[in-house]
Amino acid sequence: LFSDPHNSFFSPFSIILYLFPGTLGWDAVTLLRLFIFIYLSYVLFHFLTQNVIVSTSMAILLGFSGHVYYFLNIVHMNSLVFSPLFLYGIINAFCGEKKRSLLSICVSVPLMIFGGGFLDVVLVALYGVFIILIYLIEGFIAKKEKFLLPVGNLLIFAILSALICAIYLIPYFELRGISVP
């Protein structure tokens, strides 16, 4: 059970459910996931637009969109809640904010993986790859020097995140090797 991702044993939201089992715990987790997702979306959108009204509107609309609202009470939302923080980290890497990027990625990736939604983590990582490709194409076209440097930093951050998650990933891969031919 420890290595099954759907149990989300290490998710911070699971702690609330262990302390308050029942409807009170689920209500608290559902509302907390929604507010954290809206807040992190606001941080991402504010960084991109530098406009409080636009970023607030976008974060609220995204938080109450059909996709988010439909999946809000399902376990894999534990992972999606931290996706704006992950994308924020990638964008900061290309803006030269190495410390902010390191912190964002090394916090968001373990929280997404510990949330139990591995498919969601893969999809968010794919979004990240597309953002990286956009920045690389832009750097190549503009003939910027050292436009590959953020990619090296992101690889280092990914390795650090994997090391943080090793306590969970090693038993998970062992379970996958045993249970899935």
C-alpha positions, 0 to 999 in steps of 0.5 A: 500500500505504501508504494501504490500511488493512488494511496498518496501516502506522502501527500500533505493533503493525506495528513489532513485526512488521517487527522480528520477522517470523514466528511470534515477532512474531505471538505477541508482537503477539497477547499484547501486544494482549490485555494492552493491551486488558485493562489499558485495560479495567481502567482504564475499569472502575475509573474507572466502578466504583471497585472493584478486584475488580469492575474486574479481573474485568470486564476479564479476562472481557472480554479473554477473551470470545469476541468478543475472543479470536476476533478477537485474531489479526486485523488489525482488533484493532489498532484495538479494543485502544484502544477502552476508552481512547477511551470513557474519554476521553469519560466524562472529558469529562463528568466535568470532567477536560478534560486527561485527556479530551484526552490519552485521545482524542488518543492513542486515536483516532490509534492506532485509525485507524492500526490499520487497522480503520476499520469498528471505529473507526466502531462505537466512535465510535457507542458514544461517540455513545450515551454522549454522548447519555446524558450530554446527556439526563441533563444536560437532565433535571437542568437542569444549566448548561453541560451542552453544554460537554463536547460542544464540548470533544469536537469540538475533541479530534476535530479535533485527532485528525483533524489528527494522523491527516491523514498517513494519512487524506489518502492513504486518502481519495485511494485511496477516491476512485480505487478505489471508484466 
